Amino acid sequence: MGRQPAWTRDVLIALGRARWRARSVLAAMAFACFWLAGCATLPRDPVPVELTGSATIAGMPDVRAAAGRRSDAMERDFLQSLQDESAADFPPDANGETRYPQLALSGGGSFGAFGAGFLGGWTATGRRPVFKVVTGVSTGALMAPFAFLGPRYDDILQRLYTTTTRADVLAGFSAAGVVFRHDSLARSDPLASLIERYVDAPLLAQVAAAHRSGRRLYIGTANLDAREFIVWNMGLIATHADARALELFRTILLASSSVPIVFPPVLVEVEAGGKRFDEMHVDGFIGANVFVNVGVLDTSHLYRAAGKHAARDEIFVIHNGQLDPPARPAERSFRSIATRVIESSGRSTIIGDLFREYAFAQRNGSAFHWVTIETGQELGDPLAFDPVQMKRLFELGERTAKRGPVWYTLPPGIGPGVP
């Protein structure tokens, strides 16, 4: 094989360093919690190791794939999307080229107010496209169904990210919680109720209709048993259109939003070897804080296979956080340290993610755009869910989008003016 281009080596080195930092802080946090909780465990029925690779959702065998390897099911489904799509949604331009916008929404807790405001401001400019694909992780997962369904849901995003309080998201947040509950600092019952209130059968039906019209919604979780990042085909789940599909849809949103250690992991029922077991899933930021391509499908290959030789992706990434936040002393308490570690881990991960998506875009000739919260903004605690702070971030996102929006087109640290 030939020598790798210099930019490719730089991408891989930066990605490796970012992953190492993220894993280091998570390992330190896990050690601290292990020390607090001792060796106590809670009962569960995990998939036997030898059956891990064959576990599926009963009756829905093709609704997910593990990152890092191509999925025949996901590729077949994406090919189907190219057959089903409307020319009105993705019209060829004057040169005969079809542009496929993809939107990736990052994690960030209450900082998701920035992304919610940005989407509303983008709508106001009249230049927000119909997205072929929308992906989300953590708070981005909660936003993703509404962003996927389009501007008519901007008002719901505004309500979610300007009126939600901490009591609407978590309960019993304390360091003592991990000792008594053994798996988390807080309970996620309020978050589950919030998801249930906004994600109902009519919304599921609209996601299913968008899926049938050739668009795709993907959510990422981390499977702690298999130690893999999992991509869920949420539109395909929605097409099953029954109570079980709605329950699974809500469960995946909860799992993707369940910050490890802070929230308890979410148990997802699966089938393997003819028996039912559970898998333990948590916030996908462990594997990727934002994603477009994580190896489950290759869009450029699929466009050619479908005869769309003049098609290309246009990637848009909204980072609900800062890459270079102002320094602020952390309190010397377990709760404060745990929150700061999670926040810092997510920031380290996003740098590697942006380099990965940039490398993917370069390889496929795709356009690449991303935006982040500008340096100098004081963000506070991402788990505070303070409506006053969230309203300020929402308005900042709205203003940022209405200014253009102005996108970065190179990954962090490369080129003048890039954070």
Residue pairs with C-beta under 8 A, 6 or more apart in sequence:
4 12
7 362
8 359
11 355
11 356
11 358
11 359
11 411
14 351
14 352
14 355
14 411
14 413
15 352
15 355
15 356
16 352
17 352
18 348
18 349
18 351
18 352
18 353
18 355
19 349
19 352
21 345
21 348
22 286
22 345
22 346
22 348
22 349
22 352
25 341
25 344
25 345
25 348
26 260
26 286
26 341
26 345
28 341
29 261
29 338
29 341
29 342
29 345
30 261
32 334
32 337
32 338
33 178
33 261
36 175
36 178
36 179
36 334
37 178
37 179
37 182
37 183
40 182
41 182
42 182
42 183
44 267
44 278
44 280
45 276
45 277
45 278
46 225
46 277
46 278
46 279
46 280
47 55
47 225
47 270
47 272
47 277
47 278
47 279
48 272
48 273
48 277
51 272
51 273
51 277
52 225
52 226
52 272
53 226
54 272
54 273
55 270
55 271
55 272
55 277
55 279
56 270
56 271
56 272
57 63
57 64
57 248
57 268
57 269
57 270
57 271
58 269
58 270
58 271
58 276
59 240
59 244
60 236
60 237
60 240
60 245
60 248
61 73
62 73
62 74
62 76
62 77
62 233
62 236
63 232
63 233
63 236
63 237
64 230
64 231
64 232
64 233
65 71
65 73
65 74
65 230
65 231
65 233
65 296
65 297
66 223
66 226
66 228
66 229
66 230
66 231
66 296
67 220
67 228
67 229
67 230
67 231
67 287
67 288
67 291
67 294
67 295
67 296
68 228
68 229
68 294
68 295
69 295
69 296
70 295
70 296
70 297
70 298
71 296
71 297
74 231
74 233
74 296
74 297
75 297
75 298
75 302
77 216
77 233
77 236
78 216
78 297
78 299
78 302
79 302
79 305
79 306
81 132
81 211
81 214
81 215
81 216
82 214
82 302
82 303
82 306
82 308
83 214
83 306
84 212
84 213
84 214
85 132
85 213
85 214
85 215
86 213
86 214
89 130
89 132
89 213
89 214
89 215
90 98
90 99
90 100
90 130
90 132
90 214
91 98
92 98
92 310
93 99
95 310
96 310
97 310
97 311
97 312
98 308
98 310
98 311
98 312
99 129
99 311
99 312
99 314
100 132
100 133
100 299
100 311
100 312
100 313
100 314
101 129
101 130
101 131
101 132
101 313
101 314
101 316
102 131
102 132
102 133
102 134
102 135
102 292
102 313
102 314
102 315
102 316
103 131
103 133
103 134
103 135
103 147
103 316
103 318
104 134
104 135
104 136
104 140
104 290
104 291
104 292
104 315
104 316
104 317
104 318
104 357
105 112
105 115
105 134
105 135
105 136
105 137
105 139
105 140
105 141
105 143
105 144
105 147
105 290
105 318
105 320
106 115
106 137
106 138
106 139
106 140
106 289
106 290
106 317
106 318
106 319
106 320
106 321
106 350
106 353
107 137
107 138
107 139
107 140
107 283
107 284
107 285
107 289
107 290
107 320
107 321
107 346
108 114
108 115
108 138
108 139
108 140
108 319
108 320
108 321
108 346
108 382
109 138
109 139
109 259
109 320
109 382
109 383
109 385
110 139
110 161
110 164
110 381
110 382
110 383
110 384
110 385
110 386
110 389
110 390
110 393
111 139
111 320
111 321
111 373
111 379
111 382
111 393
112 139
112 140
112 142
112 143
112 161
112 320
113 161
113 162
113 320
113 389
113 390
113 391
113 393
113 394
113 397
114 318
114 320
114 373
114 393
114 394
114 396
114 397
114 400
115 139
115 140
115 143
115 318
115 320
115 397
116 143
116 157
116 158
116 160
116 161
116 162
116 394
116 397
117 158
117 161
117 393
117 394
117 395
117 396
117 397
117 398
117 399
117 400
117 401
118 318
118 371
118 397
118 398
118 400
118 401
118 405
119 128
119 143
119 147
119 151
119 154
119 157
119 318
119 397
119 401
120 154
120 157
120 158
120 394
120 397
120 398
120 401
121 397
121 398
121 399
121 400
121 401
121 402
121 405
122 128
122 401
122 405
123 151
123 154
124 398
124 401
124 402
125 401
125 402
125 404
125 405
128 151
129 314
130 150
130 215
131 147
131 148
131 215
132 214
132 215
132 216
132 313
133 215
133 216
133 217
133 218
133 292
134 144
134 147
134 148
134 215
134 216
134 217
134 218
135 144
135 217
135 218
135 219
135 220
135 290
135 291
135 292
136 142
136 143
136 144
136 147
136 218
136 219
136 220
136 256
137 219
137 220
137 256
137 283
137 284
137 285
137 288
137 289
137 290
137 291
138 256
138 257
138 259
138 283
138 284
138 285
138 289
138 346
139 257
139 320
140 290
140 318
140 320
141 219
141 220
141 252
141 253
141 256
141 257
141 284
142 160
142 195
142 253
142 256
142 257
143 157
143 160
143 161
144 217
144 219
144 234
145 199
145 203
145 207
145 217
145 234
145 253
146 153
146 154
146 156
146 157
146 160
147 153
147 157
148 207
148 210
148 215
148 217
149 203
149 206
149 207
149 210
156 198
158 394
160 198
161 390
161 393
161 394
162 387
162 390
162 391
162 394
163 387
164 194
164 385
164 387
164 390
165 385
165 386
165 387
166 173
166 383
166 384
166 385
166 386
167 190
168 190
168 191
168 194
168 385
169 188
169 190
169 191
169 194
169 383
169 385
170 186
170 187
170 188
170 190
170 191
170 262
170 263
170 383
171 186
171 187
171 189
171 190
172 186
172 187
173 185
173 186
173 262
173 335
173 383
174 185
174 186
174 335
175 185
175 333
175 334
175 335
175 338
177 184
177 185
177 186
177 187
178 184
178 185
178 261
181 187
181 264
183 264
183 265
184 261
184 262
184 263
184 264
184 265
185 261
185 262
185 335
185 338
186 262
186 263
187 263
187 264
188 254
188 258
188 263
188 264
191 254
191 257
191 258
191 263
192 250
192 254
195 250
195 253
195 254
195 257
196 250
199 246
199 249
199 250
199 253
200 246
201 246
204 238
204 241
204 245
204 246
204 249
205 238
205 241
207 217
207 234
207 235
207 238
207 249
208 235
208 238
208 239
208 241
210 217
210 235
211 217
211 235
211 236
211 238
211 239
212 239
215 235
216 233
216 235
217 233
217 234
217 235
218 231
218 232
218 233
218 234
218 291
219 231
219 232
219 234
219 252
219 253
219 256
219 284
220 229
220 230
220 231
220 232
220 256
220 284
220 287
220 288
220 291
220 294
221 229
221 230
221 232
221 252
221 255
221 256
221 266
221 281
221 282
221 283
221 284
222 228
222 229
222 230
222 260
222 281
222 282
222 283
222 284
222 285
222 286
222 287
223 229
223 230
223 279
223 280
223 281
224 265
224 280
224 281
224 282
225 279
225 280
226 279
228 287
229 284
229 286
229 287
229 288
229 291
229 294
230 281
230 284
231 291
231 294
231 296
232 252
234 249
234 252
237 245
237 248
237 249
237 252
238 245
238 249
239 245
248 268
251 266
251 268
252 268
252 281
254 266
255 265
255 266
255 268
255 281
255 282
255 283
256 281
256 283
256 284
257 263
257 283
258 264
258 265
258 266
258 281
258 282
258 283
259 282
259 283
259 285
259 342
259 383
260 282
260 283
260 286
261 338
261 342
262 338
262 339
262 342
262 383
263 282
263 283
265 280
265 281
265 282
266 280
266 281
266 282
267 278
267 279
267 280
267 281
268 278
268 279
268 281
269 276
269 277
269 278
270 276
270 277
270 278
270 279
271 277
284 291
285 345
285 346
285 349
287 294
288 294
288 349
288 353
288 356
289 346
289 349
289 350
289 353
290 317
290 319
290 350
290 353
290 354
290 357
291 353
291 357
292 313
292 315
292 317
292 357
292 360
293 299
293 356
293 357
293 360
299 313
299 364
300 312
300 313
300 363
300 364
300 365
300 366
303 309
303 311
303 312
312 364
312 365
312 366
312 367
313 361
313 364
313 366
313 367
314 366
314 367
314 369
315 357
315 360
315 361
315 366
315 367
315 368
315 369
316 369
316 370
316 407
317 354
317 357
317 369
317 370
317 371
318 370
318 371
319 350
319 354
319 370
319 371
319 372
319 373
320 373
321 343
321 346
321 347
321 350
321 372
321 373
321 379
321 382
322 347
322 372
322 373
322 374
322 375
322 377
322 379
323 347
323 350
323 351
323 372
323 375
323 412
323 419
324 375
324 419
325 347
325 375
325 379
326 375
326 376
326 378
328 378
330 336
330 337
330 340
331 337
339 381
339 382
339 383
342 382
343 382
351 411
351 412
354 370
354 411
354 412
355 411
355 412
357 368
357 370
358 368
358 410
358 411
360 366
361 367
361 368
362 368
367 409
368 409
369 407
369 408
369 409
370 407
370 408
371 400
371 405
371 406
371 407
371 408
372 408
372 419
373 379
373 393
373 396
373 397
374 396
374 400
375 419
377 393
377 396
379 389
379 393
380 386
380 389
400 406
408 418
408 419
410 418
411 418
412 418
412 419
413 419
